[in-house]
C-alpha cells in the first residue's frame, strides 16, 4: 500500500489503465505538459507520450466531440472537462449523443469512454466554478455516474470506469484533492454501482457522497460522543448504477434516514433515494426522512457565505440531533 493524495490517485488510476490497454488515450485542456490545472495528471505525458496524452484547445465541444469519435472507432478515451460547470457548454453532445448512441444503434456502436471533471464547492471559486452537478448527469438515461470520496476509490473506480462499455461521468471533488489515503500498489479495480458502509450504527443512517462523506463521518463521531446517537454512514460512490440494496439494508436496521447532499436541494440525488426508501421500506421507518442540502441558490464566493451554504459537520450534527428528538 502507498499513501497517495486524492489528486495523485487520479493519475495512478489513469496510468494503470493506459499501461494495461494501449487503446486508452487521454485528452483535455492543459492535461499533458502542465499536468492538469489541479495537478491530477502529472507524469502521464512523460510516460505515455504526446500521441496518447493530448492537450486540446479551450473548447469543451471539441474535447467531447473528439472523445465520442475516438470511442466509436475503437479507442477507450478518457477526457477531462476542467470544471463540471462547463458541462453546460457541451451538454448536447453528452446528453443527446453520447448517452443515446448505444441504444439508438441497438448496440452496434458502443461508447467506452470516461469524462472526468472537477466538481463541487468549498474552495472559493464562485458560482460559475463551484457547482455540484452530479444530479444533472444522473437525470440522463445512458450515462453511468461516479463520485469517489477517497484516494483508493478514485483509483479503483477509475479503472472500473475505463473498462466499462458504457459512458461514465467521473466527478472528482475539488475539495478532496489534497486529502490522503492508502491506495493499493498493484492493479486495483473496484465495482461500479456498489456503495460502502463506512461506519455501523443502530439509531440513524446517514447517506453521503464525495466531499460530504468525510463530513458525515466526523458528524457521526460527534453524535456518538456528545449525544449518544449511533449512526451508520453510507458512501454512495455511484449514483448510476445506484446500490439501492445497501442503502435499504442500512435504513431497515436503524429506522431513520438522513441524506447529505452538496448539490442544490431541488431535484437532488437525495430526493431519489428518499423516494425509493419511501416506496420500499416505509414501514421500517421510525420517523421522517430528512435531506441535508445546499439551498437552491447560486453558490456564493465569500468565505462565510459559502461555508454557510454547503452542509457542514455542525449542520449535520444539529439536524440529526434535533430530528432524533
WOWOZI-V270595 format. One line per field, one symbol per residue. ss: DSSP state (H for helix, E for strand, L for the rest). A space follows every 10 residues. Layout:
ss = ???
This chain:
ss = LEEEEHHHHH HHHHHHHHHH LLLEEEEELL LLLLLLLLLL LLLHHHHHLL LLEEELLLLH HHHHHHHHHH HHLLLEEEEE EEEHHHHHHH HHHHHHHHLL HHHHLLLLLL LLLEEEEEEL LLLLLLLLLL LLLHHHHHLL LLLEEELLLL HHHHHHHHHH HHHLLLLEEE EEEHHHLLLE EEELLLLLLL LLLLLEEEEL LLLEEEEELL HHHHHHHHHH HHHHHHHLLL EEEEELLEEE LLLHHHHHHH HHHHLLEEEE EEEELLLLHH HHHHHHHHHH LHHHLLLLLE EEEELLLLLL LLHHHHHHHL LLHHHHHHHH HHHLL
